[in-house]
Amino acid sequence: LSSAGDDDARVGALRDRFVKEVLTCPLLSWKVSSSCLERLTRGGTSSPLFPALVANFMRRNDVVVRAGGIMDVLPVVDLTVCPCPSVLSLFANVVQLARSCEVVNGMKLDLFDVRDAECVVSLESYLLEAVPVGTFSSRSAVEWIHSGDSAKSTPVILSSVVIEQCRILLLDSHIRCLFRVAIDDEVIRTENILKAKGDKDVAHEQDLLKSGGNAMSLAAKEARLKQSSMFWSTSRWATKLGRSVRDLFVGDDTATTSSTNKNKGEGALLDTSSLSRQLAHGTGRHTVLNLTAKPTPLLSERNQRKAPYSTSFLFTLCRCYATIISRWGGGGYLFENVHAATKSQEPSVLGLLNVLAFSTSVVKTLWALIQSDKSIIKELNYITDVDNDRTPPIASLKNVSGRGGSSSAAYPTLLVFLATLSHTLLITDDVEIHDMDQPLPKHHLIR
């Protein structure tokens, strides 16, 4: 399989059979040696075989897969013999192999191949549309088998071990690695886009100040007042105890020994709460920022990319995780098939939103793309047109096609952005919104 080129028809057919007949085997990693798995995911001196197998499969079955018929190209499994459909086995094996393949898992930028990663994540997206709804459900995954012409159906509980393998896709570290390589705010110019204000933004802000500015300022002041009037700030005993604990970690301010002064700011734990508040308001000593002036690892790794940065992988990731949000995020009542999605949000989706909201810059980056990418703006103008009666609900926009049948990145991008933003706003207070411009600057929230 790895000795010949991709243009060899015989090798292409063998690679296609390998995906359909070998990667659909349940618990494959338990049945083959670790050296065989390493040949698939690492490849030694040559490129790993796993991304080439996926690319060949997607190329040979492109029409059927894009039409939503991926289950038609996979073997049929008797669930009474093996309680795991082939689509679920393939999904579990692909997720496991992708997690261990350095070319597509995003752990090392110098080895990451964006084209291979896009192909693998695209396959995961199509498989996510076909796997049983119990895959990411908190309840047992059950499939119903119809026996012949009889109206009776027999329930079969799917393998819990295979389902656990599928949930590797929702690991916090895995999600962070993927979005870390998929987002480059310097290339996207996120900060510049978020700082820009138009005439409408200025007018909206003025209207906001006239109509509700006093109430908003009052709410922000009240929140700050509550923080300053807490027990630990008003109690003389608590103040003394807090000063003693701070001196224990930071050191006594009155100490004048050279060793103490030498170590300050380098290894000591500093109380930066008041400083952070001052910097958020635009005041404070800027020289303290030298403590964090060291370059972050991400900035140094950015130069190690094998290819120039493109947003295509970010859109592919949004399509994948938008499918999870739409099927397991509680929008089941919007689907024609009542068994295609859950009617309440699953804990797995809550964990996904926690990672996206608090461990990545998805909210700001996706909003910057929605404001600047011409193709996304064009598609979103179409679905937000009030005269368009055929527009589907936002929660069901997972992997739909745009106008003309072409796959659109606007729908899943909008869904991931809205879900993450609404989740972030649940724990965002008035001080963060009005004083710190979190999660977005105020004029963008008005937009």
C-alpha positions in Angstrom: 0.0 0.0 0.0 2.8 2.4 0.7 5.3 1.4 -2.0 3.4 2.7 -5.1 2.1 6.1 -6.1 -1.4 7.4 -5.7 -2.0 7.3 -9.4 -1.7 3.5 -9.5 -5.3 2.3 -10.0 -4.6 -1.0 -8.3 -3.1 0.6 -5.2 -5.9 3.1 -5.1 -8.4 0.3 -5.0 -6.5 -1.5 -2.3 -6.3 1.6 -0.2 -10.0 2.1 -0.6 -10.7 -1.5 0.5 -8.3 -1.0 3.5 -10.5 1.8 4.8 -13.8 0.0 4.2 -12.7 -3.5 5.4 -9.9 -2.9 7.9 -10.6 0.5 9.5 -14.2 -0.6 10.0 -13.1 -3.3 12.3 -14.2 -2.6 15.9 -11.4 -2.0 18.5 -8.7 -2.2 15.8 -6.0 -0.8 18.1 -6.6 -3.8 20.4 -6.2 -6.3 17.6 -3.0 -5.2 15.8 0.5 -4.6 17.1 1.8 -1.2 18.1 4.4 -1.4 15.3 1.6 -1.7 12.7 -0.2 1.3 14.2 3.1 3.3 14.1 3.5 2.5 10.4 0.1 4.0 9.8 0.5 7.2 11.9 4.2 7.9 11.9 5.8 6.4 8.8 9.4 6.7 9.9 11.5 8.4 7.2 8.5 8.7 4.8 5.2 10.3 5.3 2.6 8.4 7.3 0.2 6.1 5.5 -3.0 7.1 7.4 -3.6 10.5 5.8 -2.9 9.0 2.3 -5.5 6.3 3.0 -8.1 8.9 4.0 -7.4 11.1 1.1 -7.7 8.2 -1.3 -11.0 7.2 0.3 -12.5 10.7 0.1 -11.4 11.1 -3.5 -12.8 7.8 -4.8 -16.1 8.2 -2.9 -16.5 12.0 -3.1 -19.9 12.2 -4.7 -21.6 9.6 -2.5 -20.0 11.0 0.7 -20.9 14.6 0.0 -24.5 13.5 -0.7 -24.7 12.1 2.8 -24.5 8.5 1.7 -21.3 7.4 3.5 -23.1 4.5 5.1 -23.9 3.2 1.6 -20.2 2.6 0.8 -19.4 0.8 4.1 -20.1 -2.9 4.9 -23.3 -3.8 6.6 -22.9 -5.4 10.1 -25.3 -7.7 11.8 -25.7 -6.0 15.2 -27.0 -9.2 16.8 -23.5 -10.6 16.2 -21.4 -7.5 16.6 -23.0 -4.6 18.5 -21.2 -1.9 16.6 -22.2 -0.6 13.1 -19.4 -0.1 10.6 -19.8 3.7 10.6 -19.2 3.9 14.3 -16.2 1.6 14.1 -14.7 3.7 11.3 -15.3 6.9 13.2 -13.6 5.5 16.4 -10.6 4.2 14.5 -10.2 7.5 12.5 -10.4 9.6 15.7 -7.8 7.4 17.4 -5.4 7.3 14.5 -5.8 11.1 13.9 -5.0 11.7 17.6 -1.7 9.8 17.4 -0.7 11.1 14.0 1.7 14.0 14.3 1.0 15.2 10.8 -2.7 16.0 11.6 -3.0 16.3 15.4 -1.5 19.8 15.7 0.9 19.0 18.5 4.0 20.0 16.4 3.7 22.8 13.9 6.9 21.8 12.0 5.3 18.4 11.2 1.7 19.6 10.7 0.3 19.2 7.2 -2.8 21.3 6.7 -4.0 19.5 3.6 -3.9 16.1 5.3 -5.5 17.5 8.4 -8.4 19.1 6.4 -9.0 15.7 4.7 -9.1 13.8 8.0 -11.4 16.3 9.8 -13.7 16.4 6.7 -14.1 12.6 7.0 -14.8 13.0 10.7 -17.5 15.6 9.8 -19.3 13.3 7.4 -19.1 10.4 9.8 -20.5 12.6 12.6 -23.7 13.0 10.6 -24.1 9.3 10.3 -23.1 7.9 13.7 -25.8 6.9 16.2 -27.1 9.8 18.4 -25.9 7.8 21.5 -22.3 8.3 20.5 -22.0 11.5 22.5 -25.1 11.1 24.6 -25.0 10.6 28.4 -27.3 7.7 28.0 -26.6 4.2 26.6 -26.4 4.1 22.8 -29.2 1.9 21.5 -29.9 0.8 17.9 -33.2 -0.8 16.9 -33.3 -3.8 14.6 -36.3 -4.5 12.5 -36.8 -8.2 12.0 -38.2 -8.9 8.5 -41.7 -7.8 7.8 -42.6 -7.7 11.5 -43.5 -4.4 13.1 -41.6 -5.3 16.2 -38.1 -3.9 16.8 -35.3 -5.3 19.0 -33.0 -2.9 20.9 -29.3 -3.5 20.7 -27.0 -1.7 23.1 -23.9 -0.5 21.2 -20.3 -1.1 22.5 -19.5 1.3 25.2 -15.7 0.8 24.7 -16.0 1.9 21.0 -18.0 4.9 22.1 -15.3 5.9 24.6 -12.8 5.8 21.7 -15.1 8.2 19.7 -15.1 10.7 22.5 -11.4 11.3 22.1 -12.5 13.9 19.6 -13.8 16.0 22.5 -10.7 15.9 24.7 -9.8 19.3 25.9 -6.1 19.0 24.9 -7.1 17.7 21.4 -9.4 20.6 20.8 -6.9 23.2 22.0 -4.1 21.7 19.7 -6.4 21.8 16.6 -7.6 25.3 17.1 -4.1 26.5 18.1 -2.8 25.6 14.6 -6.0 26.7 12.9 -6.0 30.2 14.3 -3.4 32.9 13.5 -4.8 36.2 14.6 -1.9 38.1 13.2 -2.6 37.0 9.7 -6.4 37.4 10.1 -5.7 40.9 11.7 -8.2 40.2 14.4 -7.2 43.0 16.7 -7.3 45.6 13.9 -10.8 44.4 12.8 -12.1 44.5 16.3 -10.8 48.0 17.0 -12.2 49.5 13.8 -15.3 51.7 14.2 -17.6 52.9 11.5 -20.1 55.8 11.6 -22.9 53.4 12.5 -20.8 52.1 15.4 -20.2 55.6 16.8 -23.9 56.5 16.3 -25.0 53.3 18.1 -22.7 53.9 21.0 -24.0 57.5 21.4 -27.6 56.2 21.4 -26.6 53.6 23.9 -25.1 56.2 26.2 -28.2 58.4 25.9 -30.7 55.6 26.5 -29.1 53.1 28.7 -25.7 54.4 29.5 -26.5 55.6 33.0 -28.1 52.2 33.9 -25.1 50.3 32.5 -22.6 52.5 34.3 -24.6 52.1 37.5 -24.5 48.4 37.1 -20.8 48.4 36.5 -20.2 50.7 39.5 -22.4 48.5 41.6 -20.4 45.4 40.7 -17.2 47.2 41.5 -18.7 48.4 44.8 -19.6 44.9 45.8 -16.1 43.7 45.1 -14.6 46.6 47.2 -17.1 46.2 50.1 -16.6 42.5 50.6 -15.8 41.1 54.0 -12.1 40.7 53.2 -11.9 44.4 52.3 -13.8 45.8 55.3 -12.8 43.6 58.1 -9.7 44.7 60.0 -8.9 41.2 61.1 -9.2 39.9 57.5 -7.0 42.7 56.2 -4.3 41.8 58.7 -4.5 38.1 57.9 -4.4 38.8 54.1 -1.3 41.0 54.6 0.4 38.3 56.6 -0.3 35.6 53.9 0.8 37.9 51.1 4.1 38.7 52.9 4.6 34.9 53.4 4.5 34.3 49.6 5.8 37.7 48.3 8.0 38.8 51.0 7.9 41.7 53.4 7.9 45.1 51.6 10.0 46.6 54.5 12.9 44.1 54.0 15.9 45.8 52.6 18.3 42.9 52.1 19.9 42.6 48.7 18.8 39.0 48.2 15.2 39.9 48.7 15.3 42.8 46.3 17.1 40.8 43.8 14.6 38.0 43.7 11.5 40.3 43.5 9.6 40.0 40.3 11.6 37.0 39.1 10.4 34.0 41.2 8.0 35.5 43.7 4.3 35.3 43.5 2.9 38.9 43.0 -0.5 40.1 43.9 -1.5 41.6 40.6 -5.3 42.0 41.1 -5.1 45.8 41.7 -2.6 46.2 38.9 -4.7 44.3 36.5 -7.7 46.5 37.3 -5.6 49.6 36.8 -4.3 48.4 33.4 -7.9 47.5 32.4 -8.8 51.2 33.0 -5.8 52.5 31.1 -3.8 53.5 34.2 -1.0 51.9 36.1 2.7 51.6 35.7 3.5 50.1 32.3 7.0 49.1 33.4 5.5 46.1 35.2 4.7 44.6 31.9 8.4 43.8 31.5 7.8 40.8 33.7 5.9 39.2 30.9 7.9 40.5 28.0 9.3 37.0 27.1 8.0 35.7 23.7 5.3 33.1 24.0 6.0 29.6 22.6 3.2 30.1 20.1 4.9 33.1 18.5 8.2 31.2 18.1 6.4 28.1 16.7 4.5 30.2 14.2 7.6 30.4 12.0 7.8 26.6 11.8 4.7 26.1 9.6 5.3 23.9 6.6 3.0 26.0 4.4 1.6 29.6 4.5 -1.3 30.1 6.8 -4.9 29.7 5.5 -8.3 29.9 7.1 -9.5 26.8 5.3 -8.6 24.4 8.1 -10.4 26.7 10.7 -13.5 26.5 8.5 -13.2 22.7 8.3 -12.9 22.5 12.1 -16.0 24.7 12.5 -17.9 22.3 10.2 -16.9 19.3 12.3 -17.7 20.8 15.7 -20.8 22.5 14.4 -22.2 19.1 13.6 -21.7 18.1 17.2 -23.4 21.2 18.5 -26.3 20.8 16.1 -26.9 17.1 16.9 -26.1 17.0 20.6 -26.7 20.6 21.6 -30.4 20.3 22.2 -31.8 21.2 18.7 -33.4 17.9 18.1 -36.9 19.4 17.6 -35.6 21.1 14.5 -34.7 17.9 12.7 -37.2 16.0 10.5 -35.9 12.7 11.9 -36.6 12.9 15.7 -33.9 10.3 16.4 -31.2 12.3 14.5 -30.4 14.7 17.4 -31.0 15.2 21.1 -33.7 17.5 22.4 -31.6 18.6 25.4 -27.9 19.7 25.6 -25.6 16.9 26.4 -22.7 17.2 28.9 -20.3 16.5 26.1 -21.4 19.6 24.3 -21.1 21.7 27.5 -17.5 20.5 27.8 -16.8 21.4 24.2 -18.2 24.9 24.6 -16.2 25.4 27.8 -13.0 24.6 25.9 -13.9 26.8 22.9 -15.0 29.7 25.1 -12.2 29.8 27.7 -9.2 28.0 26.1 -9.3 29.4 22.6 -9.9 32.7 20.8 -12.7 31.3 18.8 -15.2 34.1 19.6 -13.0 37.0 18.5 -11.4 35.2 15.6 -14.7 33.9 14.0 -16.3 37.3 14.5 -13.4 39.0 12.8 -13.8 36.6 9.9 -17.6 37.1 9.8 -16.9 40.9 9.5 -14.1 40.7 6.9 -14.3 37.5 4.8 -16.3 38.4 1.6 -17.5 34.9 0.9 -18.9 34.5 4.4 -20.5 37.9 4.3 -22.2 37.0 1.0 -23.6 33.7 2.4 -24.7 35.2 5.7 -26.5 38.0 3.9 -28.4 35.3 2.1 -29.5 33.3 5.2 -30.4 36.5 7.2 -32.5 37.9 4.4 -36.1 38.4 5.8 -37.6 37.7 2.4 -36.0 34.3 2.2 -38.6 31.9 3.4 -36.5 28.8 2.9 -33.9 29.7 5.4 -33.4 26.8 7.9 -33.1 27.5 11.6 -29.6 28.5 12.8 -29.3 25.5 15.1 -29.7 23.1 12.2 -27.0 24.6 10.1 -24.3 22.0 10.5 -22.9 20.9 7.1 -25.4 22.3 4.6 -24.5 23.4 1.1 -24.5 27.0 0.0 -26.1 28.4 -3.1 -25.3 26.5 -6.2 -24.6 23.3 -4.2 -21.2 24.3 -3.1 -20.2 23.6 0.4 -20.5 26.8 2.5 -18.2 27.7 5.4 -20.6 30.5 6.6 -23.2 28.3 8.2 -21.1 26.2 10.5 -18.9 29.2 11.3 -21.9 31.2 12.4 -23.3 28.3 14.4 -20.0 27.8 16.3 -19.6 31.5 16.9 -23.2 31.9 18.2 -23.0 28.9 20.5 -19.7 29.9 21.9 -20.6 33.5 22.4 -23.9 32.7 24.1 -22.1 30.3 26.4 -19.4 32.9 27.2 -22.0 35.6 28.1 -23.5 33.3 30.7 -20.6 34.0 33.1 -19.6 37.5 31.8 -20.4 40.3 34.2 -21.0 44.0 33.6 -17.4 45.0 34.5 -16.0 42.7 31.9 -18.3 43.9 29.2 -18.1 47.7 29.8 -14.6 48.1 31.2 -12.6 45.2 29.7 -14.4 44.7 26.3 -14.9 41.0 26.9 -15.8 38.9 25.1 -16.0 41.5 22.4 -15.7 45.3 22.3 -19.1 47.0 23.0 -19.6 48.3 19.5 -19.2 44.8 18.1 -21.7 43.5 20.6 -24.1 46.2 19.4 -23.6 45.0 15.8 
